Amino acid sequence: KHPNYKYLSDYDKKNAFDIERFLSARLKLRPDEQFAAYSIDLSGDEAAEETGG
């Protein structure tokens, strides 16, 4: 067997990639860290109305 076989999901099911856990990861901001926040309103967007979105 390959030396890295023990890291595969075939060897142990806990090694399987969990997409839900990957997508739920959130960045943690420190209190002194600066960031930009944006607010988007698409209610009057013509392109959104044409595509049904």
mmCIF file of the N, C-alpha and C atoms, coordinates in Angstrom:
data_MODEL
# 
_entry.id   MODEL 
# 
loop_
_atom_site.group_PDB 
_atom_site.id 
_atom_site.type_symbol 
_atom_site.label_atom_id 
_atom_site.label_alt_id 
_atom_site.label_comp_id 
_atom_site.label_asym_id 
_atom_site.label_entity_id 
_atom_site.label_seq_id 
_atom_site.pdbx_PDB_ins_code 
_atom_site.Cartn_x 
_atom_site.Cartn_y 
_atom_site.Cartn_z 
_atom_site.occupancy 
_atom_site.B_iso_or_equiv 
_atom_site.pdbx_formal_charge 
_atom_site.auth_seq_id 
_atom_site.auth_comp_id 
_atom_site.auth_asym_id 
_atom_site.auth_atom_id 
_atom_site.pdbx_PDB_model_num 
ATOM 1   N N  . LYS A 1 1  ? 0.833   -1.188 0.000   1.00 0.00 ? 1  LYS A N  1 
ATOM 2   C CA . LYS A 1 1  ? 0.000   0.000  0.000   1.00 0.00 ? 1  LYS A CA 1 
ATOM 3   C C  . LYS A 1 1  ? 0.876   1.250  0.000   1.00 0.00 ? 1  LYS A C  1 
ATOM 4   N N  . HIS A 1 2  ? 0.281   2.332  -0.457  1.00 0.00 ? 2  HIS A N  1 
ATOM 5   C CA . HIS A 1 2  ? 0.982   3.615  -0.531  1.00 0.00 ? 2  HIS A CA 1 
ATOM 6   C C  . HIS A 1 2  ? 1.257   4.143  0.881   1.00 0.00 ? 2  HIS A C  1 
ATOM 7   N N  . PRO A 1 3  ? 2.376   4.840  1.092   1.00 0.00 ? 3  PRO A N  1 
ATOM 8   C CA . PRO A 1 3  ? 2.694   5.352  2.435   1.00 0.00 ? 3  PRO A CA 1 
ATOM 9   C C  . PRO A 1 3  ? 1.637   6.314  2.998   1.00 0.00 ? 3  PRO A C  1 
ATOM 10  N N  . ASN A 1 4  ? 0.920   7.013  2.133   1.00 0.00 ? 4  ASN A N  1 
ATOM 11  C CA . ASN A 1 4  ? -0.095  7.961  2.599   1.00 0.00 ? 4  ASN A CA 1 
ATOM 12  C C  . ASN A 1 4  ? -1.507  7.380  2.581   1.00 0.00 ? 4  ASN A C  1 
ATOM 13  N N  . TYR A 1 5  ? -1.614  6.078  2.435   1.00 0.00 ? 5  TYR A N  1 
ATOM 14  C CA . TYR A 1 5  ? -2.927  5.431  2.395   1.00 0.00 ? 5  TYR A CA 1 
ATOM 15  C C  . TYR A 1 5  ? -3.730  5.698  3.667   1.00 0.00 ? 5  TYR A C  1 
ATOM 16  N N  . LYS A 1 6  ? -3.047  5.839  4.787   1.00 0.00 ? 6  LYS A N  1 
ATOM 17  C CA . LYS A 1 6  ? -3.740  6.056  6.057   1.00 0.00 ? 6  LYS A CA 1 
ATOM 18  C C  . LYS A 1 6  ? -4.467  7.394  6.118   1.00 0.00 ? 6  LYS A C  1 
ATOM 19  N N  . TYR A 1 7  ? -4.181  8.301  5.182   1.00 0.00 ? 7  TYR A N  1 
ATOM 20  C CA . TYR A 1 7  ? -4.847  9.597  5.151   1.00 0.00 ? 7  TYR A CA 1 
ATOM 21  C C  . TYR A 1 7  ? -6.077  9.613  4.244   1.00 0.00 ? 7  TYR A C  1 
ATOM 22  N N  . LEU A 1 8  ? -6.359  8.522  3.568   1.00 0.00 ? 8  LEU A N  1 
ATOM 23  C CA . LEU A 1 8  ? -7.501  8.456  2.656   1.00 0.00 ? 8  LEU A CA 1 
ATOM 24  C C  . LEU A 1 8  ? -8.779  8.075  3.391   1.00 0.00 ? 8  LEU A C  1 
ATOM 25  N N  . SER A 1 9  ? -9.913  8.432  2.801   1.00 0.00 ? 9  SER A N  1 
ATOM 26  C CA . SER A 1 9  ? -11.193 8.064  3.411   1.00 0.00 ? 9  SER A CA 1 
ATOM 27  C C  . SER A 1 9  ? -11.458 6.570  3.270   1.00 0.00 ? 9  SER A C  1 
ATOM 28  N N  . ASP A 1 10 ? -10.767 5.901  2.353   1.00 0.00 ? 10 ASP A N  1 
ATOM 29  C CA . ASP A 1 10 ? -10.899 4.447  2.231   1.00 0.00 ? 10 ASP A CA 1 
ATOM 30  C C  . ASP A 1 10 ? -10.338 3.743  3.468   1.00 0.00 ? 10 ASP A C  1 
ATOM 31  N N  . TYR A 1 11 ? -9.312  4.325  4.055   1.00 0.00 ? 11 TYR A N  1 
ATOM 32  C CA . TYR A 1 11 ? -8.678  3.755  5.238   1.00 0.00 ? 11 TYR A CA 1 
ATOM 33  C C  . TYR A 1 11 ? -9.512  4.024  6.490   1.00 0.00 ? 11 TYR A C  1 
ATOM 34  N N  . ASP A 1 12 ? -9.948  5.272  6.644   1.00 0.00 ? 12 ASP A N  1 
ATOM 35  C CA . ASP A 1 12 ? -10.724 5.671  7.815   1.00 0.00 ? 12 ASP A CA 1 
ATOM 36  C C  . ASP A 1 12 ? -11.760 6.706  7.383   1.00 0.00 ? 12 ASP A C  1 
ATOM 37  N N  . LYS A 1 13 ? -13.024 6.467  7.686   1.00 0.00 ? 13 LYS A N  1 
ATOM 38  C CA . LYS A 1 13 ? -14.119 7.338  7.235   1.00 0.00 ? 13 LYS A CA 1 
ATOM 39  C C  . LYS A 1 13 ? -14.018 8.750  7.806   1.00 0.00 ? 13 LYS A C  1 
ATOM 40  N N  . LYS A 1 14 ? -13.328 8.938  8.930   1.00 0.00 ? 14 LYS A N  1 
ATOM 41  C CA . LYS A 1 14 ? -13.202 10.280 9.494   1.00 0.00 ? 14 LYS A CA 1 
ATOM 42  C C  . LYS A 1 14 ? -12.299 11.168 8.634   1.00 0.00 ? 14 LYS A C  1 
ATOM 43  N N  . ASN A 1 15 ? -11.559 10.584 7.703   1.00 0.00 ? 15 ASN A N  1 
ATOM 44  C CA . ASN A 1 15 ? -10.702 11.347 6.802   1.00 0.00 ? 15 ASN A CA 1 
ATOM 45  C C  . ASN A 1 15 ? -11.457 11.876 5.586   1.00 0.00 ? 15 ASN A C  1 
ATOM 46  N N  . ALA A 1 16 ? -12.725 11.562 5.461   1.00 0.00 ? 16 ALA A N  1 
ATOM 47  C CA . ALA A 1 16 ? -13.517 12.027 4.321   1.00 0.00 ? 16 ALA A CA 1 
ATOM 48  C C  . ALA A 1 16 ? -13.683 13.541 4.401   1.00 0.00 ? 16 ALA A C  1 
ATOM 49  N N  . PHE A 1 17 ? -13.677 14.198 3.253   1.00 0.00 ? 17 PHE A N  1 
ATOM 50  C CA . PHE A 1 17 ? -13.834 15.647 3.192   1.00 0.00 ? 17 PHE A CA 1 
ATOM 51  C C  . PHE A 1 17 ? -15.274 16.020 3.521   1.00 0.00 ? 17 PHE A C  1 
ATOM 52  N N  . ASP A 1 18 ? -15.448 16.914 4.472   1.00 0.00 ? 18 ASP A N  1 
ATOM 53  C CA . ASP A 1 18 ? -16.779 17.356 4.895   1.00 0.00 ? 18 ASP A CA 1 
ATOM 54  C C  . ASP A 1 18 ? -17.033 18.748 4.333   1.00 0.00 ? 18 ASP A C  1 
ATOM 55  N N  . ILE A 1 19 ? -17.794 18.839 3.238   1.00 0.00 ? 19 ILE A N  1 
ATOM 56  C CA . ILE A 1 19 ? -18.045 20.118 2.579   1.00 0.00 ? 19 ILE A CA 1 
ATOM 57  C C  . ILE A 1 19 ? -18.847 21.056 3.473   1.00 0.00 ? 19 ILE A C  1 
ATOM 58  N N  . GLU A 1 20 ? -19.762 20.543 4.272   1.00 0.00 ? 20 GLU A N  1 
ATOM 59  C CA . GLU A 1 20 ? -20.552 21.388 5.172   1.00 0.00 ? 20 GLU A CA 1 
ATOM 60  C C  . GLU A 1 20 ? -19.646 22.079 6.192   1.00 0.00 ? 20 GLU A C  1 
ATOM 61  N N  . ARG A 1 21 ? -18.705 21.341 6.748   1.00 0.00 ? 21 ARG A N  1 
ATOM 62  C CA . ARG A 1 21 ? -17.779 21.917 7.721   1.00 0.00 ? 21 ARG A CA 1 
ATOM 63  C C  . ARG A 1 21 ? -16.860 22.933 7.059   1.00 0.00 ? 21 ARG A C  1 
ATOM 64  N N  . PHE A 1 22 ? -16.435 22.654 5.830   1.00 0.00 ? 22 PHE A N  1 
ATOM 65  C CA . PHE A 1 22 ? -15.559 23.556 5.098   1.00 0.00 ? 22 PHE A CA 1 
ATOM 66  C C  . PHE A 1 22 ? -16.261 24.874 4.796   1.00 0.00 ? 22 PHE A C  1 
ATOM 67  N N  . LEU A 1 23 ? -17.515 24.816 4.357   1.00 0.00 ? 23 LEU A N  1 
ATOM 68  C CA . LEU A 1 23 ? -18.241 26.025 3.980   1.00 0.00 ? 23 LEU A CA 1 
ATOM 69  C C  . LEU A 1 23 ? -18.731 26.819 5.185   1.00 0.00 ? 23 LEU A C  1 
ATOM 70  N N  . SER A 1 24 ? -18.821 26.214 6.342   1.00 0.00 ? 24 SER A N  1 
ATOM 71  C CA . SER A 1 24 ? -19.311 26.926 7.514   1.00 0.00 ? 24 SER A CA 1 
ATOM 72  C C  . SER A 1 24 ? -18.196 27.649 8.270   1.00 0.00 ? 24 SER A C  1 
ATOM 73  N N  . ALA A 1 25 ? -16.971 27.545 7.807   1.00 0.00 ? 25 ALA A N  1 
ATOM 74  C CA . ALA A 1 25 ? -15.852 28.206 8.477   1.00 0.00 ? 25 ALA A CA 1 
ATOM 75  C C  . ALA A 1 25 ? -16.016 29.721 8.387   1.00 0.00 ? 25 ALA A C  1 
ATOM 76  N N  . ARG A 1 26 ? -15.834 30.404 9.491   1.00 0.00 ? 26 ARG A N  1 
ATOM 77  C CA . ARG A 1 26 ? -15.956 31.858 9.556   1.00 0.00 ? 26 ARG A CA 1 
ATOM 78  C C  . ARG A 1 26 ? -14.627 32.448 10.014  1.00 0.00 ? 26 ARG A C  1 
ATOM 79  N N  . LEU A 1 27 ? -14.280 33.596 9.444   1.00 0.00 ? 27 LEU A N  1 
ATOM 80  C CA . LEU A 1 27 ? -13.090 34.303 9.888   1.00 0.00 ? 27 LEU A CA 1 
ATOM 81  C C  . LEU A 1 27 ? -13.397 35.006 11.206  1.00 0.00 ? 27 LEU A C  1 
ATOM 82  N N  . LYS A 1 28 ? -12.449 35.022 12.096  1.00 0.00 ? 28 LYS A N  1 
ATOM 83  C CA . LYS A 1 28 ? -12.625 35.691 13.373  1.00 0.00 ? 28 LYS A CA 1 
ATOM 84  C C  . LYS A 1 28 ? -11.863 37.011 13.337  1.00 0.00 ? 28 LYS A C  1 
ATOM 85  N N  . LEU A 1 29 ? -12.581 38.098 13.551  1.00 0.00 ? 29 LEU A N  1 
ATOM 86  C CA . LEU A 1 29 ? -11.972 39.418 13.544  1.00 0.00 ? 29 LEU A CA 1 
ATOM 87  C C  . LEU A 1 29 ? -11.530 39.797 14.948  1.00 0.00 ? 29 LEU A C  1 
ATOM 88  N N  . ARG A 1 30 ? -10.382 40.441 15.016  1.00 0.00 ? 30 ARG A N  1 
ATOM 89  C CA . ARG A 1 30 ? -9.912  40.972 16.285  1.00 0.00 ? 30 ARG A CA 1 
ATOM 90  C C  . ARG A 1 30 ? -10.543 42.350 16.495  1.00 0.00 ? 30 ARG A C  1 
ATOM 91  N N  . PRO A 1 31 ? -10.695 42.796 17.725  1.00 0.00 ? 31 PRO A N  1 
ATOM 92  C CA . PRO A 1 31 ? -11.334 44.102 17.978  1.00 0.00 ? 31 PRO A CA 1 
ATOM 93  C C  . PRO A 1 31 ? -10.613 45.276 17.317  1.00 0.00 ? 31 PRO A C  1 
ATOM 94  N N  . ASP A 1 32 ? -9.305  45.190 17.129  1.00 0.00 ? 32 ASP A N  1 
ATOM 95  C CA . ASP A 1 32 ? -8.554  46.301 16.542  1.00 0.00 ? 32 ASP A CA 1 
ATOM 96  C C  . ASP A 1 32 ? -8.408  46.188 15.023  1.00 0.00 ? 32 ASP A C  1 
ATOM 97  N N  . GLU A 1 33 ? -9.005  45.184 14.420  1.00 0.00 ? 33 GLU A N  1 
ATOM 98  C CA . GLU A 1 33 ? -8.877  44.951 12.985  1.00 0.00 ? 33 GLU A CA 1 
ATOM 99  C C  . GLU A 1 33 ? -9.901  45.782 12.209  1.00 0.00 ? 33 GLU A C  1 
ATOM 100 N N  . GLN A 1 34 ? -9.449  46.405 11.108  1.00 0.00 ? 34 GLN A N  1 
ATOM 101 C CA . GLN A 1 34 ? -10.335 47.215 10.280  1.00 0.00 ? 34 GLN A CA 1 
ATOM 102 C C  . GLN A 1 34 ? -10.896 46.377 9.142   1.00 0.00 ? 34 GLN A C  1 
ATOM 103 N N  . PHE A 1 35 ? -12.139 46.689 8.765   1.00 0.00 ? 35 PHE A N  1 
ATOM 104 C CA . PHE A 1 35 ? -12.772 45.986 7.658   1.00 0.00 ? 35 PHE A CA 1 
ATOM 105 C C  . PHE A 1 35 ? -13.778 46.919 7.000   1.00 0.00 ? 35 PHE A C  1 
ATOM 106 N N  . ALA A 1 36 ? -14.175 46.590 5.789   1.00 0.00 ? 36 ALA A N  1 
ATOM 107 C CA . ALA A 1 36 ? -15.180 47.361 5.055   1.00 0.00 ? 36 ALA A CA 1 
ATOM 108 C C  . ALA A 1 36 ? -16.454 46.528 4.967   1.00 0.00 ? 36 ALA A C  1 
ATOM 109 N N  . ALA A 1 37 ? -17.570 47.148 5.295   1.00 0.00 ? 37 ALA A N  1 
ATOM 110 C CA . ALA A 1 37 ? -18.865 46.469 5.220   1.00 0.00 ? 37 ALA A CA 1 
ATOM 111 C C  . ALA A 1 37 ? -19.676 47.102 4.096   1.00 0.00 ? 37 ALA A C  1 
ATOM 112 N N  . TYR A 1 38 ? -20.280 46.270 3.269   1.00 0.00 ? 38 TYR A N  1 
ATOM 113 C CA . TYR A 1 38 ? -21.065 46.736 2.136   1.00 0.00 ? 38 TYR A CA 1 
ATOM 114 C C  . TYR A 1 38 ? -22.500 46.258 2.281   1.00 0.00 ? 38 TYR A C  1 
ATOM 115 N N  . SER A 1 39 ? -23.419 47.097 1.831   1.00 0.00 ? 39 SER A N  1 
ATOM 116 C CA . SER A 1 39 ? -24.828 46.739 1.804   1.00 0.00 ? 39 SER A CA 1 
ATOM 117 C C  . SER A 1 39 ? -25.307 46.881 0.369   1.00 0.00 ? 39 SER A C  1 
ATOM 118 N N  . ILE A 1 40 ? -25.930 45.842 -0.170  1.00 0.00 ? 40 ILE A N  1 
ATOM 119 C CA . ILE A 1 40 ? -26.355 45.837 -1.567  1.00 0.00 ? 40 ILE A CA 1 
ATOM 120 C C  . ILE A 1 40 ? -27.867 45.655 -1.621  1.00 0.00 ? 40 ILE A C  1 
ATOM 121 N N  . ASP A 1 41 ? -28.524 46.533 -2.385  1.00 0.00 ? 41 ASP A N  1 
ATOM 122 C CA . ASP A 1 41 ? -29.973 46.456 -2.566  1.00 0.00 ? 41 ASP A CA 1 
ATOM 123 C C  . ASP A 1 41 ? -30.250 46.169 -4.032  1.00 0.00 ? 41 ASP A C  1 
ATOM 124 N N  . LEU A 1 42 ? -30.759 44.987 -4.337  1.00 0.00 ? 42 LEU A N  1 
ATOM 125 C CA . LEU A 1 42 ? -31.043 44.593 -5.718  1.00 0.00 ? 42 LEU A CA 1 
ATOM 126 C C  . LEU A 1 42 ? -32.524 44.698 -6.062  1.00 0.00 ? 42 LEU A C  1 
ATOM 127 N N  . SER A 1 43 ? -33.309 45.333 -5.212  1.00 0.00 ? 43 SER A N  1 
ATOM 128 C CA . SER A 1 43 ? -34.749 45.384 -5.451  1.00 0.00 ? 43 SER A CA 1 
ATOM 129 C C  . SER A 1 43 ? -35.099 46.182 -6.704  1.00 0.00 ? 43 SER A C  1 
ATOM 130 N N  . GLY A 1 44 ? -34.290 47.166 -7.093  1.00 0.00 ? 44 GLY A N  1 
ATOM 131 C CA . GLY A 1 44 ? -34.580 47.962 -8.280  1.00 0.00 ? 44 GLY A CA 1 
ATOM 132 C C  . GLY A 1 44 ? -33.680 47.634 -9.447  1.00 0.00 ? 44 GLY A C  1 
ATOM 133 N N  . ASP A 1 45 ? -32.948 46.540 -9.387  1.00 0.00 ? 45 ASP A N  1 
ATOM 134 C CA . ASP A 1 45 ? -32.003 46.163 -10.437 1.00 0.00 ? 45 ASP A CA 1 
ATOM 135 C C  . ASP A 1 45 ? -32.743 45.554 -11.622 1.00 0.00 ? 45 ASP A C  1 
ATOM 136 N N  . GLU A 1 46 ? -32.552 46.131 -12.807 1.00 0.00 ? 46 GLU A N  1 
ATOM 137 C CA . GLU A 1 46 ? -33.232 45.641 -14.010 1.00 0.00 ? 46 GLU A CA 1 
ATOM 138 C C  . GLU A 1 46 ? -32.764 44.241 -14.401 1.00 0.00 ? 46 GLU A C  1 
ATOM 139 N N  . ALA A 1 47 ? -31.480 43.951 -14.263 1.00 0.00 ? 47 ALA A N  1 
ATOM 140 C CA . ALA A 1 47 ? -30.948 42.638 -14.635 1.00 0.00 ? 47 ALA A CA 1 
ATOM 141 C C  . ALA A 1 47 ? -31.548 41.545 -13.746 1.00 0.00 ? 47 ALA A C  1 
ATOM 142 N N  . ALA A 1 48 ? -31.747 41.839 -12.471 1.00 0.00 ? 48 ALA A N  1 
ATOM 143 C CA . ALA A 1 48 ? -32.330 40.857 -11.557 1.00 0.00 ? 48 ALA A CA 1 
ATOM 144 C C  . ALA A 1 48 ? -33.791 40.595 -11.903 1.00 0.00 ? 48 ALA A C  1 
ATOM 145 N N  . GLU A 1 49 ? -34.490 41.637 -12.351 1.00 0.00 ? 49 GLU A N  1 
ATOM 146 C CA . GLU A 1 49 ? -35.898 41.467 -12.713 1.00 0.00 ? 49 GLU A CA 1 
ATOM 147 C C  . GLU A 1 49 ? -36.050 40.634 -13.977 1.00 0.00 ? 49 GLU A C  1 
ATOM 148 N N  . GLU A 1 50 ? -35.107 40.794 -14.927 1.00 0.00 ? 50 GLU A N  1 
ATOM 149 C CA . GLU A 1 50 ? -35.170 40.053 -16.192 1.00 0.00 ? 50 GLU A CA 1 
ATOM 150 C C  . GLU A 1 50 ? -34.920 38.566 -15.991 1.00 0.00 ? 50 GLU A C  1 
ATOM 151 N N  . THR A 1 51 ? -34.003 38.226 -15.102 1.00 0.00 ? 51 THR A N  1 
ATOM 152 C CA . THR A 1 51 ? -33.646 36.822 -14.889 1.00 0.00 ? 51 THR A CA 1 
ATOM 153 C C  . THR A 1 51 ? -34.523 36.164 -13.836 1.00 0.00 ? 51 THR A C  1 
ATOM 154 N N  . GLY A 1 52 ? -35.371 36.937 -13.206 1.00 0.00 ? 52 GLY A N  1 
ATOM 155 C CA . GLY A 1 52 ? -36.252 36.368 -12.191 1.00 0.00 ? 52 GLY A CA 1 
ATOM 156 C C  . GLY A 1 52 ? -35.625 36.317 -10.825 1.00 0.00 ? 52 GLY A C  1 
ATOM 157 N N  . GLY A 1 53 ? -34.454 36.936 -10.637 1.00 0.00 ? 53 GLY A N  1 
ATOM 158 C CA . GLY A 1 53 ? -33.764 36.879 -9.353  1.00 0.00 ? 53 GLY A CA 1 
ATOM 159 C C  . GLY A 1 53 ? -33.992 38.011 -8.517  1.00 0.00 ? 53 GLY A C  1 
# 
